Amino acid sequence: MSADTTPLEAGRPAALSIARSRGAAGSGGPRAANRWIALAVLSIGTAVFSSLAASAITGHLHAHAATAAQAATITDATVAGYHQVFWIAALVFLGTAVLAAALFRSGPLPVGGTAPAAAL
């Protein structure tokens, strides 16, 4: 990749390019790269939730266009945005919990350090 080529033009996501360049510079190697990727994922999640809140606020203000300039309506719209993001985040956590419960193995752990035949 040349100096004037962006990571996206080179066919790589920007966060991965940043993570690789930071990790290769001797600042912690792969662990540092993983931290940068995790930071990028958190940033994307924040951006998605912010967009959902903004669209809920806009929808509420459009639905109450006659009083949209009043402070009470703006406050109600903001609270509506917070509520929508809260419930979507709660559904994400619930879905993750259901998925984790489905993937966890049930029953007692094997004793003696021997793995069951099915795991081999």
ZIVENRA-V271162 format. One line per field, one symbol per residue. phi: phi as a letter, one per 40 degrees, with the letter a starting at -180 (. if undefined). psi: psi as a letter, one per 40 degrees, with the letter a starting at -180 (. if undefined). burial: b if it has 24 or more other C-alpha atoms within 12 Angstrom, else e. A space follows every 10 residues. Layout:
BEGIN
phi = ???
psi = ???
burial = ???
END
This chain:
BEGIN
phi = .ccbbcdccc gbcccccccc cccccgbhgc cccccccccc cccccccccc cccccccccc cccbccbccc cccccccccc cccccdcccc cccccccccc ccccccgccc bggccccccc
psi = hidehiddde eiiddddddd dddeeffebd dddddddddd dddddddddd dddddddddd dddfddfdei dddddddddd dddddddddd dddddddddd dddihiiiii ieehiidde.
burial = eeeeeeeeee eeeebbbbbb eeeeeeeeee eebeebbeee eeeeeeeebe ebbeebbeeb beeeeeeeee eeebebbbeb bbebbeeeee eeeeeeeeee eeeeeeeeee eeeeeeeeee
END
